[in-house]
Amino acid sequence: MVTKMTDMGPALQRNVVLDGDCIQVMNSLPAGSVDLIFADPPYNLQLKGDLHRPDNSLVDAVDDHWDQFASFAAYDKFTRDWLAAAKRLLKPNGAIWVIGSYHNIFRLGSALQDQGFWLLNDVVWRKSNPMPNFRGKRLTNAHETLIWASRDEDAKYTFNYEALKALNDGVQMRSDWVLPICTGHERIKDGNGDKAHPTQKPESLLHRVLLATTNPGDIVLDPFFGTGTTGAVAKMLGRDYIGIEREPAYRMVAEERLARVRRFDASALEITGSKRSEPRVPFGQVVERGMLRPGEELFSPRGGIAKVRADGTLIGADIKGSIHQVGAHLEGAPSCNGWTYWHFKRDGKMIPIDILRQQIRAEMEADQTGRPN
């Protein structure tokens, strides 16, 4: 559904492609209404003449009118204006991603900081199949840079750390992402068989961004919507999207593409949650609820023994303290997660005390949702 800027009512419309200048359209939308913005603005490539391959065929480079600015000053003013409109739209805990090449990413980074955004990470997207440098006068340009920033320094932005770790085979996700550029069936073509958009981003890149920094039901806005990659991935992942695109040909391609996209089943949208977001349970609560009794023994993996005290602390041969402090002392380590370290004995079997914490958390969740536990 394409909506004219003049058709906008006071309520925020979701899952639409808005027709118009991105700055004007953003300024017409309700302030503080968007969870995340993904922006792939013009690169301002400053190309000088045509680029040819060694066989003298013409390279389909980015030479469209929307990527041309009279000067760096004109580009910087455009950047300041759209970033100001973007910041106004973000919720207090919202965040933004911008992507660019060496032509513009440093100007974007400076403008973000000048606008008061708080930089969280820069990510290097390493292209596994980059276009060669045909002239042989520079290094092959094999990456682009993304900047992730929260609206304000104190924003409680979304970061699904455990989900990204699971996506990366259980290893903490790094800030260099090796992903291919759009080729083959993913590259959208126009009626003449040419690229529908010269800078179409791969869905894999947006999948990682949205999985990491949004939740199902969040609103994701893309002010430079192009052929709709952000909207397509948002729809698949159960997020709502708002696209802004002034070029009719791109809007048409985006609408056709979005109509073909199916949302994943609700069960498939669930991700690995962050342990930090789970409710805190003091060990003393386990004791006061009688799940472990004062004087009961706990056992370490190396055979160490400590007794539970009435106040929820432990006492060992030469140490008193919390489950974490006593565990760290026995291991000679600076820290220890006592919940996973200590075990108690039932019917001759060793059971981790974390089982008791999870039981309490399940009861807390049941109380909050009204479900039986």
Helices and strands as residue ranges (DSSP letters): E 2-4, G 5-7, E 16-19, H 22-28, E 34-39, G 65-67, H 72-89, E 90-100, H 105-114, E 118-127, E 143-150, H 161-167, E 176-179, G 184-186, H 203-213, E 219-222, H 229-236, E 240-244, H 248-260, G 266-269, G 275-277, H 283-288, E 297-299, E 305-308, E 314-315, E 320-321, H 323-331, H 338-341, E 343-346, E 349-352, H 354-369
